[in-house]
């Protein structure tokens, strides 16, 4: 959750100007937008393979429309800085693929053309989008950017190990803690591997995921509520889950390694794990004892919990959307976004299938067209196997439920800015060690509230 802080806004003008030149900005205003048949597109998907794929999609769009596209790789933090500077000088890109917290921050600064985004969503059909994603990009009652894709946390679990432990598949955070504890006691291995190292980004993600899925809200209508009864209960379950480890505290990398080695029965991770479980990513091989003879052993024995609490689901994840900056070439920008979310959508998702689950589920004629097509796309670097091949049709349906339940603290409200800062500054992760050292859940959540309110006071 990246947001530009005041010190970074005040960075050296010369450095920012250099960044803007490298970014390939385009000078534009609403009067000239219709005359300029070019699009400058900033993307955080910056690896060589992903960049090349996006350039192919852009070339196909150019062939179909006659509109030239310049694809500019730019990380989220750099987008923040360059857009502020570009807006001040009148040089802005036409389209930016960005995270949902940026949508609220940029809208509050007047940096996004919300009317253009709204028109684009309406043209594509608002009912064809994931409703939570629409909520995430709706600011002050206006759709501020166009949802594209994202990822969600899942609980990967070894069905064979849960059976050995005599445990049922969990359906809530409390049951998850029960099962994790039972696995540790019965099998002597880690129940749930996930990010718990105090003060780290891994713990920040783990806290947000577990707390929110347990019904805890960070802030409601401007009031910090992290000290509520639901949050205190979430902290208690978080501690039980953390204590289900037989190997101490994990970061994201070591948590994944524990599951890949067969030393954990469950893993809290993003959908990026899908190809790795199947032995499709040489950079992250499966190392369990059975994997030497059968690299697909983990995939064959892993099942997934994709959503808790079906009545009020709230899964942690990420939402990417297309923003049209104020002063961009809106006509060309809208055409480009409509193309990559329709004709070019499947190819767009295939840029990194396991991490780019569609937020536009389908079309008016075929409401599940894109989520169905996602399951049939290859995953992993070579994209040789699909999610359906590996995990079955029911898994794709489960992922659809999960991505449709992605909900981030404060999203679509003025509280998004505060939530983004709390996340990026690791505020909650800085307090969690008190829980490990014996403080009560109520004491810890009260300390969290005070720390969050301190951030709020500085806004």
C-alpha positions as CSV (number, residue, x, y, z in Angstrom):
1,X,0.0,0.0,0.0
2,X,2.1,2.8,-1.2
3,X,1.4,6.5,-0.5
4,X,3.7,9.5,-1.1
5,X,4.7,10.9,2.3
6,X,5.5,14.6,2.8
7,X,9.3,14.2,2.9
8,X,9.2,12.4,-0.4
9,X,7.0,15.1,-2.0
10,X,9.6,17.6,-0.9
11,X,12.5,15.7,-2.6
12,X,15.0,17.5,-4.8
13,X,13.3,19.2,-7.7
14,X,16.2,18.3,-10.0
15,X,15.9,14.6,-9.2
16,X,12.2,14.6,-9.7
17,X,12.5,16.4,-13.0
18,X,15.0,13.8,-14.2
19,X,12.6,11.1,-13.2
20,X,9.8,12.8,-15.1
21,X,11.9,13.0,-18.3
22,X,12.7,9.3,-18.0
23,X,9.1,8.5,-17.4
24,X,8.0,9.6,-20.8
25,X,5.3,11.9,-19.8
26,X,3.0,13.6,-22.3
27,X,1.9,17.2,-22.1
28,X,-1.8,17.3,-22.4
29,X,-5.0,19.2,-21.5
30,X,-8.6,18.6,-21.9
31,X,-8.8,20.8,-25.0
32,X,-6.1,19.0,-27.0
33,X,-6.7,15.5,-25.7
34,X,-8.9,14.5,-28.7
35,X,-6.3,15.6,-31.2
36,X,-3.4,13.6,-29.8
37,X,-3.6,10.0,-30.9
38,X,-1.0,8.7,-28.5
39,X,-1.1,7.0,-25.1
40,X,1.7,7.1,-22.5
41,X,1.1,4.1,-20.1
42,X,2.9,3.7,-16.8
43,X,3.0,0.1,-15.5
44,X,4.4,-1.3,-12.2
45,X,4.7,-4.7,-14.0
46,X,8.4,-4.1,-14.7
47,X,10.2,-7.4,-15.2
48,X,11.5,-7.9,-18.7
49,X,9.1,-10.7,-19.5
50,X,6.0,-8.8,-18.2
51,X,7.1,-5.6,-20.0
52,X,7.5,-7.4,-23.3
53,X,4.1,-9.0,-22.9
54,X,2.5,-5.6,-22.2
55,X,4.3,-4.1,-25.3
56,X,2.8,-6.8,-27.4
57,X,-0.7,-6.0,-26.2
58,X,0.0,-2.3,-26.9
59,X,1.1,-3.1,-30.4
60,X,-2.1,-5.1,-31.0
61,X,-4.1,-2.1,-29.8
62,X,-2.1,0.3,-32.1
63,X,-2.8,-2.0,-35.0
64,X,-6.5,-2.0,-34.2
65,X,-6.9,1.6,-33.4
66,X,-4.1,3.6,-35.0
67,X,-3.2,5.0,-31.5
68,X,0.4,4.7,-30.6
69,X,1.3,3.5,-27.1
70,X,4.5,4.1,-25.1
71,X,4.7,1.5,-22.3
72,X,6.8,2.9,-19.4
73,X,7.9,0.6,-16.6
74,X,7.6,2.5,-13.2
75,X,7.3,1.2,-9.7
76,X,4.5,2.4,-7.5
77,X,6.6,4.7,-5.3
78,X,8.1,6.3,-8.4
79,X,4.6,6.8,-9.9
80,X,3.6,8.8,-6.8
81,X,6.6,11.2,-7.1
82,X,6.5,11.6,-10.9
83,X,2.8,12.2,-11.0
84,X,2.9,15.0,-8.4
85,X,5.7,16.6,-10.4
86,X,4.1,16.1,-13.8
87,X,0.8,17.6,-12.6
88,X,2.7,20.7,-11.4
89,X,4.4,21.1,-14.8
90,X,1.5,20.1,-17.0
91,X,3.2,16.9,-18.2
92,X,1.2,13.7,-17.2
93,X,0.9,10.2,-18.6
94,X,-2.4,9.1,-20.1
95,X,-3.0,5.9,-18.2
96,X,-1.4,4.5,-15.0
97,X,-1.8,1.0,-13.7
98,X,-1.7,1.4,-9.9
99,X,-2.7,0.0,-6.5
100,X,-6.1,1.0,-4.9
101,X,-4.6,3.0,-2.0
102,X,-3.0,5.3,-4.7
103,X,-6.5,5.9,-6.2
104,X,-7.7,7.6,-3.0
105,X,-4.5,9.5,-2.4
106,X,-4.4,10.8,-6.0
107,X,-8.1,11.6,-6.1
108,X,-7.8,13.7,-2.9
109,X,-5.0,15.6,-4.6
110,X,-7.0,16.2,-7.7
111,X,-4.6,14.1,-9.8
112,X,-7.2,11.8,-11.4
113,X,-9.9,12.5,-14.0
114,X,-12.8,10.7,-12.2
115,X,-15.3,11.6,-14.8
116,X,-13.2,9.8,-17.5
117,X,-12.8,6.7,-15.3
118,X,-16.6,6.6,-14.7
119,X,-17.4,6.9,-18.4
120,X,-15.0,4.0,-19.1
121,X,-16.6,1.7,-16.5
122,X,-20.0,2.6,-17.7
123,X,-19.0,1.9,-21.3
124,X,-17.7,-1.6,-20.3
125,X,-20.7,-2.2,-18.0
126,X,-20.4,-1.6,-14.2
127,X,-22.3,-4.9,-13.5
128,X,-19.5,-6.8,-15.3
129,X,-17.0,-5.8,-12.6
130,X,-16.2,-7.2,-9.1
131,X,-18.4,-5.1,-6.8
132,X,-15.7,-4.9,-4.1
133,X,-13.3,-3.6,-6.7
134,X,-15.7,-0.9,-7.7
135,X,-16.1,0.0,-4.0
136,X,-12.3,0.1,-3.7
137,X,-11.9,2.7,-6.4
138,X,-15.0,4.8,-5.5
139,X,-14.0,8.0,-3.8
140,X,-16.6,10.5,-2.6
141,X,-19.3,8.7,-4.6
142,X,-17.3,8.8,-7.9
143,X,-15.5,6.0,-9.6
144,X,-12.0,7.3,-9.7
145,X,-10.2,4.5,-11.6
146,X,-11.0,1.4,-13.6
147,X,-10.5,-2.0,-11.8
148,X,-8.3,-4.4,-13.7
149,X,-6.9,-7.3,-11.7
150,X,-5.4,-8.4,-8.4
151,X,-4.4,-11.2,-6.1
152,X,-5.8,-12.6,-2.9
153,X,-4.6,-14.4,0.1
154,X,-5.4,-18.1,0.3
155,X,-4.9,-20.8,2.9
156,X,-3.1,-23.6,1.2
157,X,-3.4,-26.8,3.2
158,X,-2.1,-30.4,3.0
159,X,-5.2,-32.4,2.9
160,X,-3.3,-35.6,3.8
161,X,-1.7,-34.0,6.9
162,X,-5.0,-32.6,8.2
163,X,-6.4,-36.0,7.8
164,X,-3.5,-37.5,9.7
165,X,-4.1,-35.0,12.5
166,X,-7.8,-35.8,12.6
167,X,-8.6,-32.1,11.8
168,X,-11.4,-30.7,9.7
169,X,-11.0,-27.9,7.1
170,X,-11.3,-24.6,8.9
171,X,-14.1,-22.2,8.0
172,X,-13.2,-19.3,10.2
173,X,-10.1,-17.7,11.7
174,X,-10.9,-19.3,15.1
175,X,-11.2,-22.7,13.5
176,X,-8.0,-22.0,11.6
177,X,-6.2,-21.5,15.0
178,X,-7.8,-24.6,16.4
179,X,-6.6,-26.7,13.4
180,X,-3.1,-25.2,13.5
181,X,-2.8,-26.0,17.2
182,X,-4.1,-29.5,16.7
183,X,-1.6,-30.2,13.9
184,X,1.3,-29.0,16.0
185,X,0.2,-31.2,18.9
186,X,-0.6,-34.3,16.9
187,X,2.1,-34.2,14.2
188,X,4.9,-32.1,15.7
189,X,5.1,-29.8,12.7
190,X,4.0,-26.2,12.1
191,X,0.3,-25.7,11.9
192,X,0.2,-22.5,9.9
193,X,3.2,-20.8,8.4
194,X,2.8,-17.1,7.7
195,X,4.5,-13.8,8.3
196,X,4.8,-13.1,12.1
197,X,8.3,-11.4,12.5
198,X,7.5,-8.4,14.6
199,X,8.2,-5.0,13.0
200,X,8.5,-6.4,9.5
201,X,6.5,-6.0,6.3
202,X,5.7,-9.7,6.6
203,X,4.0,-9.2,9.9
204,X,2.1,-6.2,8.6
205,X,0.6,-8.4,5.9
206,X,-0.1,-11.2,8.3
207,X,-1.8,-8.9,10.8
208,X,-4.0,-7.3,8.1
209,X,-5.0,-10.6,6.6
210,X,-5.9,-12.4,9.9
211,X,-7.4,-9.4,11.7
212,X,-9.6,-8.4,8.7
213,X,-10.8,-11.9,8.0
214,X,-11.8,-12.2,11.7
215,X,-14.1,-9.1,11.3
216,X,-11.8,-6.5,12.7
217,X,-11.9,-3.0,11.2
218,X,-9.0,-0.6,11.6
219,X,-11.0,2.6,11.2
220,X,-14.7,3.4,10.6
221,X,-15.9,6.8,9.5
222,X,-12.8,8.4,10.7
223,X,-12.8,6.7,14.2
224,X,-10.0,4.3,14.9
225,X,-11.6,1.0,16.0
226,X,-8.6,-1.4,16.2
227,X,-9.3,-1.7,19.9
228,X,-12.8,-3.2,19.4
229,X,-13.8,-6.6,20.9
230,X,-13.6,-8.2,17.4
231,X,-10.0,-6.9,17.0
232,X,-9.0,-8.1,20.5
233,X,-10.3,-11.6,19.6
234,X,-8.4,-11.4,16.3
235,X,-5.2,-10.6,18.2
236,X,-5.9,-13.7,20.4
237,X,-6.3,-15.9,17.4
238,X,-3.2,-14.4,15.7
239,X,-1.2,-15.3,18.8
240,X,-2.5,-18.9,18.7
241,X,-1.6,-19.1,15.0
242,X,1.8,-17.7,15.6
243,X,2.4,-20.2,18.4
244,X,1.5,-23.1,16.1
245,X,5.0,-22.8,14.6
246,X,7.7,-25.2,15.7
247,X,10.4,-23.1,14.0
248,X,9.9,-19.6,15.5
249,X,8.7,-16.6,13.7
250,X,8.5,-16.5,9.9
251,X,8.8,-13.9,7.2
252,X,7.1,-14.5,3.9
253,X,10.1,-16.3,2.4
254,X,10.7,-18.7,5.3
255,X,7.0,-19.4,5.7
256,X,6.8,-20.5,2.0
257,X,10.0,-22.5,2.4
258,X,8.5,-24.4,5.4
259,X,5.4,-25.4,3.4
260,X,7.5,-26.3,0.4
261,X,9.7,-28.5,2.5
262,X,6.8,-30.3,4.1
263,X,7.4,-28.8,7.5
264,X,4.1,-27.0,7.7
265,X,0.5,-28.3,7.2
266,X,-0.9,-24.9,6.2
267,X,0.4,-21.8,4.5
268,X,-1.1,-18.3,4.4
269,X,0.1,-16.8,1.0
270,X,-1.0,-15.0,-2.1
271,X,-2.1,-16.7,-5.3
272,X,1.5,-16.4,-6.5
273,X,2.1,-19.7,-4.8
274,X,0.1,-21.7,-7.4
275,X,2.9,-22.4,-9.8
276,X,5.5,-23.0,-7.1
277,X,3.5,-25.7,-5.5
278,X,3.4,-27.6,-8.8
279,X,7.2,-27.3,-9.3
280,X,6.8,-25.0,-12.2
281,X,9.2,-22.3,-10.9
282,X,12.8,-23.3,-10.9
283,X,13.7,-20.3,-8.7
284,X,11.5,-21.7,-5.9
285,X,11.5,-25.5,-6.1
286,X,9.4,-27.8,-3.9
287,X,11.8,-29.5,-1.5
288,X,9.6,-31.9,0.4
289,X,10.9,-35.5,0.8
290,X,8.3,-36.8,-1.6
291,X,9.0,-34.0,-4.2
292,X,12.3,-35.5,-5.3
293,X,10.4,-38.3,-7.1
294,X,7.3,-36.3,-7.8
295,X,7.7,-32.5,-8.3
296,X,4.0,-32.1,-8.4
297,X,3.4,-33.9,-5.0
298,X,2.5,-30.7,-3.2
299,X,0.0,-29.6,-5.8
300,X,-1.6,-33.0,-5.8
301,X,-2.0,-33.0,-2.0
302,X,-2.8,-29.3,-1.5
303,X,-6.3,-27.8,-1.3
304,X,-7.3,-24.2,-0.6
305,X,-9.5,-22.1,1.6
306,X,-10.2,-19.1,-0.6
307,X,-12.6,-17.2,1.7
308,X,-13.8,-17.2,5.3
309,X,-17.2,-16.2,6.5
310,X,-19.3,-16.5,3.4
311,X,-21.9,-14.0,4.8
312,X,-19.4,-11.2,5.4
313,X,-16.2,-12.2,3.6
314,X,-13.2,-10.0,3.8
315,X,-10.1,-11.4,2.2
316,X,-6.7,-9.6,2.1
317,X,-5.3,-9.0,-1.3
318,X,-4.3,-6.4,-3.9
319,X,-6.4,-4.4,-6.4
320,X,-4.8,-2.9,-9.5
321,X,-6.7,-0.4,-11.6
322,X,-6.2,2.0,-14.5
323,X,-6.2,5.7,-13.7
324,X,-6.5,8.5,-16.1
325,X,-4.7,11.6,-14.8
326,X,-6.2,15.0,-14.9
327,X,-4.9,16.6,-18.1
328,X,-4.4,13.3,-20.0
329,X,-5.6,12.5,-23.5
330,X,-8.8,11.2,-22.2
331,X,-10.3,10.0,-25.5
332,X,-7.3,7.9,-26.4
333,X,-6.8,6.8,-22.8
334,X,-10.4,5.5,-22.6
335,X,-10.0,3.6,-25.8
336,X,-6.9,1.9,-24.5
337,X,-8.4,0.9,-21.2
338,X,-11.5,-0.5,-22.9
339,X,-9.3,-2.5,-25.2
340,X,-7.1,-4.0,-22.4
341,X,-10.2,-4.9,-20.4
342,X,-12.0,-6.6,-23.4
343,X,-10.2,-7.7,-26.5
344,X,-6.8,-7.7,-24.8
345,X,-7.9,-8.7,-21.4
346,X,-7.0,-12.4,-21.4
347,X,-3.5,-11.5,-22.8
348,X,-3.2,-8.8,-20.1
349,X,-4.0,-11.3,-17.3
350,X,-1.6,-13.8,-18.8
351,X,1.3,-11.4,-18.2
352,X,1.4,-13.0,-14.8
353,X,-1.6,-15.3,-14.4
354,X,-1.1,-16.5,-10.9
355,X,-0.9,-12.9,-9.6
356,X,-3.4,-11.2,-11.9
357,X,-6.9,-12.5,-11.2
358,X,-9.6,-10.6,-13.2
359,X,-11.6,-8.0,-11.5
360,X,-13.9,-7.8,-14.5
361,X,-15.5,-11.2,-14.3
362,X,-17.0,-11.2,-17.7
363,X,-19.3,-9.4,-20.1
364,X,-23.1,-8.7,-20.1
365,X,-23.5,-11.7,-22.5
366,X,-21.2,-14.0,-20.6
367,X,-20.9,-12.9,-16.9
368,X,-18.0,-15.4,-16.1
369,X,-16.1,-15.2,-19.4
370,X,-12.9,-13.7,-18.0
371,X,-12.7,-15.6,-14.7
372,X,-13.3,-18.9,-16.6
373,X,-10.6,-18.0,-19.2
374,X,-8.2,-17.1,-16.3
375,X,-8.4,-20.7,-15.1
376,X,-7.4,-22.0,-18.5
377,X,-4.3,-19.8,-18.8
378,X,-0.8,-21.2,-18.2
379,X,0.8,-20.3,-14.9
380,X,4.5,-20.1,-13.9
381,X,7.4,-18.8,-16.0
382,X,6.9,-21.3,-18.9
383,X,3.1,-21.3,-18.6
384,X,2.9,-25.0,-19.4
385,X,0.1,-26.0,-17.0
386,X,-3.1,-24.2,-16.1
387,X,-4.9,-23.8,-12.7
388,X,-7.7,-26.1,-14.0
389,X,-5.1,-28.7,-14.9
390,X,-3.5,-28.6,-11.5
391,X,-6.3,-27.9,-9.1
392,X,-9.6,-28.4,-10.9
393,X,-12.6,-26.4,-12.0
394,X,-13.9,-26.1,-8.4
395,X,-10.6,-24.3,-7.4
396,X,-11.2,-21.6,-10.1
397,X,-14.7,-21.1,-8.7
398,X,-13.1,-20.7,-5.2
399,X,-10.6,-18.2,-6.5
400,X,-13.5,-16.2,-8.0
401,X,-15.2,-16.2,-4.6
402,X,-11.9,-15.1,-3.0
403,X,-11.1,-12.2,-5.4
404,X,-14.7,-11.0,-5.2
405,X,-14.3,-10.8,-1.4
406,X,-11.0,-8.8,-1.4
407,X,-11.6,-6.0,1.0
408,X,-8.9,-3.7,2.4
409,X,-9.2,-1.5,5.4
410,X,-10.8,1.9,4.6
411,X,-11.0,1.2,0.9
412,X,-13.3,3.5,-1.1
413,X,-13.5,5.9,1.8
414,X,-11.4,8.9,3.1
415,X,-10.0,6.4,5.6
416,X,-8.0,4.7,2.8
417,X,-5.2,7.3,3.2
418,X,-4.8,6.6,6.9
419,X,-5.0,2.8,6.3
420,X,-2.3,3.1,3.6
421,X,0.0,5.0,5.9
422,X,-0.5,2.5,8.7
423,X,0.4,-0.3,6.4
424,X,3.4,1.3,4.7
425,X,4.8,2.5,8.0
426,X,4.4,-0.9,9.7
427,X,2.4,0.7,12.6
428,X,0.6,-2.5,13.7
429,X,3.6,-4.8,13.2
430,X,5.6,-2.4,15.5
431,X,3.2,-3.2,18.3
432,X,2.7,-6.9,17.9
433,X,5.8,-8.0,19.9
434,X,4.0,-6.9,23.0
435,X,1.5,-9.8,22.3
436,X,4.4,-12.2,22.0
437,X,5.8,-11.0,25.3
438,X,2.7,-11.6,27.4
439,X,0.6,-8.5,27.1
440,X,-3.1,-9.2,26.8
441,X,-4.9,-8.9,23.4
442,X,-6.8,-5.9,24.8
443,X,-3.6,-4.2,25.9
444,X,-2.0,-4.7,22.5
445,X,-5.0,-3.5,20.5
446,X,-5.2,-0.4,22.8
447,X,-1.5,0.3,22.0
448,X,-2.3,-0.2,18.3
449,X,-5.1,2.3,18.5
450,X,-2.8,4.9,20.1
451,X,-0.2,4.4,17.4
452,X,-2.7,4.6,14.6
453,X,-4.2,7.8,16.1
454,X,-0.7,9.3,16.2
455,X,-0.5,8.8,12.5
456,X,-4.0,10.1,12.0
457,X,-3.1,13.3,13.9
458,X,-0.3,14.0,11.4
459,X,-2.5,13.9,8.4
